[in-house]
Amino acid sequence: MLLSLEPRGQQSRAMLWLSPLLAAVLTLLSGALLFAVLGHPPLATLKVLLIDPVSDLYGVSELLVKALPILLCALGLAVVYNARIWNIGAEGQLLIGALAGSALAVNIIDWDSRWALVLTLIAGTLGGAAWAGLCAWLKTAFNANEILTSIMLNYIALNLLLFFVHGPLKDPEGYNFPESAMFGDATRLPQIVEDLRVHGGLYFALLALVVVWVLLQRSFLGFQVKVLGLDRRAAGFVGFRDKKLVWIALLISGALAGLAGVAEVTGPIGQLVPQVSPGYGYAAITVAFLGRLNPIGIVFASLLMALLYLGGENAQMAANLPQSITQLFQGMVLFFLLACDVLILYRPRFARSRKPKAGSLKPTVQP
């Protein structure tokens, strides 16, 4: 028996939008089964993972803190993915944004002007954009595959951050810990609610949400980006400049990832440390597809992914589960999403393999 996939005659748009919800349900069922096999009560463990972390106001604020960098990175990825430009480097662009902003912040600790924060945020945003610009240059000048270049640049960005945090940016009074000095008050994002860690980066995320939605849904540039993603040859025939759109899309994506990075170090962290990101840039890839590359859908997907981060930390302490439980659930969500999409777009067919008839094969003549 041979299994093949053939395109369905008519695609259901409603099912395509319900696919992420179905993937989430399948992930919950699989997680419950996994917990049962590991000897943990399924319902109680799911409650520890998904409900307990947001059972009070402090938990909700922590959910927003985790969701903000994921949301910013995913919004940028929605732009490039609509153009079918596969930027996998949001993680590296986030790290470079954090590094560039920190390099400026530690040198203006004594400033009292609010321009210190503005300049720091601009430095981080431009750093992320410049790092994505490397991918754009390699793609447009040498036709290099952006998947490979952006992934490799992630590792270069991580090692650059480690070099600076262990070297030039290391706090001389930090007891030899690999961290920079604490930033001055003028370069810190203000808290929105007293005694909670949710910070002014929330305003940037909301602004980015509106800008990306208008860009993709209501602007001629967004129309060009989508046409480029649907058919590059058609985009060229109607006069759209392929290389220019590649640059614009990647620079927007990198700028938002860089803003996410600098908002982390000027917000909840307050200094440059090696653990700036637990993988926000990689999680944003799943979030972008889970949200169907739509800014509104990405908001809900970001909250779900942030909940998995919080729940994974809570499950380690309350249920003695391994740290990898977060990555496991992220992987299951992506796997089930892809599986649901395949079954929605394609119909599986079983066909019997045909055996050759007797006498149809001619004997081989040996010399």
C-alpha positions in Angstrom: 0.0 0.0 0.0 1.3 3.4 -1.0 0.2 6.6 0.6 0.1 9.8 -1.5 -1.3 13.3 -1.0 -3.4 15.1 -3.6 -4.6 18.7 -3.3 -8.2 19.1 -2.3 -10.5 20.6 -4.9 -11.9 23.3 -2.6 -10.0 24.6 0.4 -12.0 25.6 3.5 -10.9 29.0 4.8 -12.7 28.5 8.0 -10.8 25.2 8.7 -7.5 27.0 7.9 -8.3 29.5 10.7 -9.5 26.8 13.1 -6.4 24.7 12.5 -4.4 26.5 15.2 -7.2 25.9 17.7 -7.3 22.2 16.7 -3.5 22.0 17.1 -3.8 23.5 20.6 -6.4 20.9 21.6 -4.3 18.0 20.2 -1.3 19.4 22.1 -3.3 19.4 25.4 -4.4 15.8 24.8 -0.9 14.7 24.0 0.5 16.5 27.0 -2.1 14.9 29.3 -1.1 11.5 27.9 2.5 12.2 28.4 2.0 13.3 32.0 0.0 10.1 32.7 2.9 8.0 31.3 5.4 9.9 33.5 3.3 9.1 36.5 1.8 12.6 37.1 -1.9 13.3 37.3 -2.8 14.7 33.9 -5.4 17.3 34.9 -3.6 18.5 37.9 -0.3 18.9 36.0 -2.0 20.7 33.2 -3.4 23.1 35.8 0.1 23.7 37.2 1.3 24.3 33.6 -1.4 26.5 32.2 -3.7 27.9 34.9 -1.7 28.5 38.1 0.9 30.8 36.5 -1.8 33.4 35.7 -4.0 32.9 38.7 -3.3 36.4 40.1 -2.4 39.9 38.9 1.3 39.4 39.3 1.1 36.3 37.1 -0.8 38.2 34.4 1.9 40.9 34.4 4.6 38.3 34.1 2.7 36.8 31.1 2.8 40.2 29.4 6.5 40.6 30.2 7.2 37.2 28.5 4.8 37.9 25.6 6.2 41.3 24.6 9.6 40.2 23.0 7.9 37.3 21.3 5.1 39.5 19.9 7.6 42.1 18.5 9.7 39.4 16.9 6.7 37.6 15.4 5.2 40.8 14.0 8.5 41.4 12.1 8.5 37.8 10.9 4.9 38.2 9.6 6.2 40.8 7.2 9.0 38.8 5.7 7.1 35.5 5.7 4.3 37.2 3.7 7.0 37.9 1.1 8.2 34.3 1.3 11.5 35.4 2.7 12.4 32.9 5.4 14.2 34.8 8.1 15.2 32.4 10.8 17.4 35.0 12.5 15.1 36.8 14.8 17.0 35.4 17.7 20.3 36.8 16.6 18.7 40.1 15.7 17.2 40.3 19.2 20.6 39.6 20.7 22.4 42.2 18.6 19.7 44.8 19.5 20.3 44.1 23.2 24.0 44.3 22.7 23.9 47.6 20.8 21.6 49.2 23.2 23.6 48.0 26.2 26.9 49.3 24.7 25.4 52.8 24.7 23.5 52.5 28.0 26.6 51.6 30.1 28.4 54.6 28.7 25.7 57.1 29.6 24.8 55.8 33.1 25.2 59.3 34.6 22.9 61.0 32.1 19.7 62.4 33.6 18.0 63.3 30.3 15.2 61.2 28.9 17.0 61.4 25.6 19.3 58.7 27.1 16.4 56.2 26.8 15.5 57.3 23.3 19.0 57.0 22.0 19.4 53.6 23.7 16.2 52.3 22.1 17.2 53.7 18.7 20.6 52.0 19.0 19.1 48.6 19.7 16.5 49.0 16.9 19.2 50.0 14.4 21.4 47.1 15.6 18.8 44.5 14.9 18.0 46.1 11.5 21.7 46.1 10.6 22.0 42.4 11.5 19.0 41.6 9.3 20.6 43.8 6.6 23.5 41.4 6.4 21.0 38.7 5.3 19.4 41.0 2.8 22.8 42.0 1.3 23.9 38.3 1.0 20.6 37.4 -0.6 20.4 40.3 -3.1 24.1 40.5 -4.0 25.1 36.8 -4.0 21.7 35.0 -4.1 22.6 33.3 -0.8 19.8 31.3 0.9 18.5 33.5 3.7 17.5 30.4 5.8 21.2 29.3 6.1 22.7 32.8 6.5 20.2 33.9 9.1 20.7 30.7 11.2 24.5 31.1 11.0 24.3 34.7 12.0 22.3 33.7 15.1 25.4 31.8 16.4 27.7 34.7 15.5 25.4 37.1 17.4 25.4 34.9 20.5 29.1 34.6 20.5 29.5 38.4 20.1 27.2 39.0 23.0 29.2 36.5 25.2 32.5 38.1 24.1 31.4 41.6 25.1 29.6 40.6 28.3 32.8 38.7 29.4 35.1 41.4 28.2 34.6 45.1 27.3 31.1 45.5 28.8 31.8 43.4 31.9 31.1 45.3 35.2 34.5 45.8 36.9 32.7 45.9 40.2 30.5 42.9 39.5 32.6 40.3 41.4 33.7 38.7 38.1 30.1 37.8 37.1 29.6 38.0 33.3 27.2 40.9 33.3 27.3 44.6 32.6 26.8 47.4 35.1 23.2 48.2 36.0 21.8 50.9 33.7 21.0 54.3 34.9 17.5 55.3 35.7 17.3 57.5 32.6 17.9 54.5 30.3 15.3 52.3 32.0 11.8 51.7 30.6 9.3 52.8 33.2 7.0 50.4 35.0 3.3 50.7 33.9 1.9 49.4 37.2 3.7 49.9 40.5 5.2 46.7 42.1 4.7 44.8 38.8 7.3 44.2 36.1 5.2 45.0 33.1 7.0 48.0 31.5 6.7 50.6 28.8 7.7 48.1 26.1 4.0 47.3 26.1 3.3 50.6 24.3 5.9 49.8 21.6 4.3 46.4 21.1 0.9 47.9 20.6 2.3 50.5 18.3 4.1 47.9 16.3 0.9 45.8 16.1 -1.0 48.8 14.6 1.8 49.7 12.2 2.2 46.1 10.9 -1.5 45.6 10.5 -1.8 48.8 8.5 1.2 47.9 6.5 0.0 44.4 5.5 -3.7 45.1 5.2 -4.1 48.7 4.0 -0.9 49.9 2.3 0.5 49.6 -1.2 3.8 48.4 0.2 2.1 45.6 2.0 0.3 44.7 -1.3 3.7 44.5 -3.0 5.1 42.3 -0.3 2.2 39.9 -0.6 2.5 39.8 -4.4 6.2 39.1 -4.1 5.4 36.1 -1.8 2.7 34.8 -4.2 4.7 35.0 -7.4 8.1 36.7 -7.8 7.9 36.6 -11.6 4.5 38.3 -11.6 5.9 40.9 -9.2 8.7 41.6 -11.6 6.3 41.8 -14.6 4.2 44.5 -12.9 7.2 46.6 -12.0 7.7 45.7 -8.4 11.4 45.8 -7.4 12.3 42.4 -6.0 15.6 43.4 -4.3 14.2 46.6 -2.8 11.2 44.7 -1.2 13.6 42.0 0.2 15.6 44.8 1.9 12.6 46.6 3.2 11.0 43.4 4.6 14.2 42.1 6.3 15.0 45.6 7.7 11.5 45.8 9.3 11.8 42.3 10.7 15.3 43.0 12.1 14.3 46.4 13.6 11.4 44.9 15.5 13.6 42.0 16.8 16.2 44.5 17.8 13.6 46.6 19.6 12.5 43.5 21.5 16.1 42.9 22.6 16.8 46.4 23.8 13.4 46.5 25.5 14.4 43.5 27.5 17.7 44.9 28.8 16.2 48.4 29.5 13.0 46.9 31.0 12.8 43.9 33.3 16.5 43.0 33.2 18.2 46.4 33.6 21.6 45.2 32.4 23.2 43.0 29.8 23.5 39.4 30.8 24.2 36.2 28.7 20.7 35.0 29.3 18.9 37.9 27.6 16.7 35.5 25.6 15.6 32.0 26.4 14.8 31.5 22.8 12.2 34.2 22.1 13.3 34.6 18.5 12.9 30.9 17.8 9.5 30.8 19.5 8.4 33.7 17.4 8.7 31.6 14.3 6.1 29.2 15.7 4.0 32.1 16.9 4.0 33.7 13.4 2.6 30.6 11.8 0.3 29.8 14.7 -1.2 33.3 14.2 -1.6 32.7 10.4 0.8 35.7 9.7 -2.0 38.0 10.8 -1.1 40.6 13.4 -4.3 39.9 15.5 -3.8 36.2 15.4 -0.1 36.7 16.4 -1.2 38.5 19.6 -3.1 35.5 20.9 -0.4 33.1 19.8 2.2 35.2 21.6 0.2 35.0 24.8 -0.1 31.2 24.4 3.7 30.9 23.9 4.4 33.2 26.9 2.1 31.0 29.0 4.1 27.9 28.0 7.3 29.7 29.2 5.7 30.6 32.5 4.1 27.2 32.9 7.3 25.4 32.2 9.0 27.3 35.0 6.2 26.7 37.4 6.1 23.0 36.5 9.7 22.6 37.3 9.1 23.9 40.9 5.7 22.5 41.6 5.7 19.2 39.7 9.4 18.4 39.4 9.2 18.3 35.7 12.3 18.8 33.5 13.2 22.2 32.1 12.7 20.9 28.6 8.9 20.7 29.1 8.5 24.2 27.5 10.4 23.3 24.4 8.5 20.0 24.2 5.1 21.7 24.2 6.3 24.3 21.7 7.4 21.5 19.4 4.1 19.7 19.7 2.1 22.8 18.9 4.2 23.3 15.7 4.0 19.6 14.8 0.2 19.4 15.1 -0.2 22.8 13.4 1.7 21.5 10.3 -0.1 18.2 10.4 -3.5 19.8 10.5 -2.6 22.2 7.7 -1.4 19.3 5.5 -4.7 17.3 6.1 -6.8 20.5 5.4 -5.0 21.3 2.2 -4.4 17.7 0.9 -6.4 14.5 0.8 -4.5 11.3 1.7 -4.9 8.5 -0.9 -3.9 4.8 -0.5 -3.0 3.0 -3.7 -1.9 -0.6 -4.2 1.5 -1.1 -5.7 1.2 -2.9 -9.0 3.1 -6.1 -9.3 4.6 -7.0 -12.7 2.8 -9.7 -14.6 4.5 -13.1 -15.0 6.7 -13.2 -18.0 6.8 -9.4 -18.3 10.4 -9.3 -17.0 13.0 -10.4 -19.5 15.8 -12.5 -18.1 19.2 -10.8 -17.9 21.8 -12.4 -20.2 25.0 -13.1 -18.4 28.2 -12.8 -20.6 
